Amino acid sequence: MKKKIFKILKKSINSFENLDKIELIATFGSITKFDNTSFEDLDVIIISNKKVHNSFISHLKNYFKKENLESIVFETITKKQNRKREDQVFIHDLNYRSLSDLLKKEWKSVINSMKSEMVVLHGDKNFQNKLTYLRIFKKDLFNPLLKWCKKISSETEFKIFQSYLLKIIPKLSQNYNYLDLSDLKQIKALLSKNIPWKEKQREIIAKLF
């Protein structure tokens, strides 16, 4: 399935009429690791103006539709829905006006993941070299999660947050093993407890604060 999705992405790029108006199309994350069968989202990095970007996303969705796959686009992880069927493909739509816009908007940990995992499918093949690997401190990892957790107001929103934490905690622990991330390990254990989601939320906020 992962290879099929990657192939659809490449086909949609090669057939897009206004490709010359897009500075960069790239991907990163689990889609680039074909030796690992796990797959969550198709992360699509696009540097262009909003109008051309929207046109390309519609074009990409049509390609998935032709393959009898339903594509669900979300711009931020906080807005991601839960998968209901196997034929659903989640597209994490990462649109930026420029390199400086990317650096301004993104979490430092995400920029580091782009730096190490990015595959450029259109545009400057040396784009990764323009990204500097950033020294991460504990607050760089915790503050975005804390802000997100504080905004959660429903069990559905919390489940999305919980799913993301379960996916990202092992990765953060591996990539930033020079930091004391024992709080994240405790949060992971907390998520498995059979207690109300609001209680989990309160405890997570306390540990991230």
N, C-alpha and C positions, 0 to 999 in steps of 0.2 A: 504493500500500500504506500509506503513512504517513497519508494522509487517512482511509483506511478504519479504521485502528487508533485514530486520534483520535476518529472518530465512534463506534466501539464503546465507548470509554472514557466519552464523554458520555452515551450511551444507558444504560450500566450505572449511572451516577450518578443519572440522572433516574428510574430504575425501582427504586432501592434503598429498601426499606421504612423502614429506620431512619436515613435521611439526617439527620434532626434531631438525632441523637446524635453526629454527626461535626462537629467545629468547622470543619475545612478539608479540601478535596481540591483539589490543584493539580498541575501538571506543569511541566517545564522541559526545556531541552536540545534535541536535534535534532528531536523530535516537533513543536516549535512553529514550525519553519522549513520551511514548505511549498514555498518556492522552491528548496530544496536537497533532492535526492532521497536523499541518504545518511541512513541510519537504523540505529542500534545497539540502543538500549533504550528502553522506555517508562518514564520516571521518574515514579512516582506518589507525591506527598507527601500523607500523611494525618495529621491531628492528631485523635486520639481515644483512647479506652482500647483495650486490646489485644483484648478480646472483640469489640467492634463492628468494629474494624479487620479482624480475621480473617474476620468475616462478609462484609464488603464485598469483600475479596480473593477469597473463594470465589465470590461473586456475579459479579465481574468475569471470573474464569476461565471460568465457565459461559457468559458472553456470547461469549467468544472461541471456545469449543468449538462453539457454535451456528453460528459462521462457519467451521467446519472449520480452526481455527487452534489449535495447541498452545501454551498459555501456560506459561512457565517462570519461576517467581518466585525472586528472590534478594534478600537483605537488604543484603549488602555486596558491593562490586565484587570483593573477594578470593574470594568464593564463586561467582562467575559461571562457568557452564559454557561450552563452545564450541558454537556453532550447528552442528547436524548436518543440518538440513533447512530448506527455504525457508518451510515453513508454521509454523515456530517463532517465537513472539514472547516476547522476554525482558522481564520486568517488574521493574524496580528498585524494590523495596518500601521506601519511606522513611517509617516510622511514628514519630511523636513524640507524647508526652503533652501537650506545650504548646510555645509559642514558646521559652521558656527552655530546654526540653529539646532543641529543635532547635539552638539556639545553642551548647549545651554539647557535643553529640555530633558535630556536623559539622566537616569540614575547612573552614578559612577560605576556600579557593578555591571550594569547593562553595557556601558561603553567598553569595559574590559572584556566582556563576553564577545562583543562585536569584534574587538581587536584580535582576539584569539581564534574565533570561529567563522568569521565572515567569508562568504563565497560571493564574489562579484559576478553577476550574470549579464550586466550591461553597464558600460561606462569605464571609468578609470580602474584598471586592474590593480593599481598600486594604492587604492583608496585606504586600505588597512594601515598603510605606513603613515598616513596622515593622522591616525588616531594614536594618542600617547597612552601607554598603559599607566593607569592611575594608581597611586598608592592609596589603599583603602584603610580607613579607620573604622572602628566599631560604629560610630555615629552615622557614617555613610551608609552602612547596611541597615541600621535600626531605624533611623529617622523616617525614611519613606514608608516602611512597614507600619511604624507607629501612627503616622498621619492617616494612612489607609484604614487601619484598625479603628481609630477614633471615629471615622465617618460612617462606619457600618451601623445600619439601623434595622436590619431584618435578618432572619435566619438564612434566607437565600443568599444575601450578600456575604454573610459569614462563611457559608459553605464554599463560595468562590475563593475567599481569602484563605480558608483552611486548605483547600486543594492546592493553591499556589505555594503555601508554606511547606506542605509535605513534599512538593516537588523541588523547591529551591533550597531548603535547609541542608540536605546532603551536599549539594553543589557548592554552597557558600562555605561549608565546613572544610571541603576539600581544597577549594581555591584560595581560601584565606586562613590557612592553618596556623599562621603566625599570630592570629588573634584569639583571644579567649572567647569562644562562642558557646560556652556551656549553657547560657541562657536560652539559646536557640534549641539546643538538645532537650532542655527541660520543657520548652514550648511544644516540641514535637511529641514528647511523652504526654503532655497535658491534652493534646488533641485527641488522643485515643481514649480518654476517660469518658464515661457515660454520665456527663453532667450537662446542664443547660448551656446553650451557646453563649448566652449573655454572661454567664459565670466564666466561661473560657475567655471571652473577650476582655473582661475586667482583669483577669490574671495575666493575659498576654500584654495588655497595656502596661501593667505594673512592671513586667520583666523587661519590656522594651524601653521604658521611660528612663 
